[in-house]
Amino acid sequence: LIIAGSDSSGGAGIQADIKTVTSLGSYAMTAITAVTVQNTIGVKSVVPINAKKIANQITFTSKDIKPDIIKIGMLHSSQVIKSVANALKKFKSIKIVLDPVMIAKGGSRLINYSAIKTLKDKLIKNAYLLTPNIPEAEVLTGVKIKNLKDMIQAGNILLDFGVKNVLLKGGHMQSKFLIDLLINNKEVKIFKNKRIITKNTHGTGCTLSSAIATFLSCGKPLKKSCELGIKYVNQSI
């Protein structure tokens, strides 16, 4: 079950999620949180869906088709976050992959400050995996991330919020090799890949979190799911 916003350009958001899940051989249901007017360069506008209607999409769909995993993307307001958190109380045993979508690649803010606080209080602590990029991790932790040491520090602060695992994505660091960091209370695992020089990276975050969620839903362990998800995104690029 994917709870996220729609992207009119088809490259990110719910469209990227459905394409990813389908191409990896799984089945996607959706609860749409917002309709955006955007392309690969930027977001022109965001039309929010009523918070109660989002919750109804989640509960009504899941009454019929039981989700194996839940992936959450763009949630644009405190009200929506609270509504989603309440609707998910019925799914205690189902793992949640939370991609804290806050800043579009072009720099547009997709969430306000009070919503970030609600996200920390209501959702992050219940997530199995949090997948922030560097700007999102900086907003959540207040840590300026310039290197691997900073990534580990930010990862540990995020774990203190109550989330079980954090995959901190290193794509925003200016380096020849990209480092993605999987961290939990037991270990730190580093995924290192060569940077691909391309403009076509719109929607990579949505694609990655959906790919990982799909592998997890098939029963693969977390480390393997992250490794395969990263590989899938690299091949897609």
Buried (B, 14 or more C-beta within 10 A) or exposed (E): BBBBBBBBBBBBBBBBBBBBBEBBEBEBBBBBBBBBEBBBEEBEEBEBBEBEEBBBBBBEBBEEEEBBBBBBBBBBBBBBBBBBBBBBEEBEEBBBBBBBBBBBBEEBEBBEEEBBEBBBBBBBBBBBBBBBBBBBBBBBBEBEBEEBEBBBBBBBBBBEBEBBBBBBBBBBBEEEEBBBBBBBEEEEBEBEBEEEEEEEBBBBBBBBBBBBBBBBBBEBEBBEBBBBBBEBBBEBE
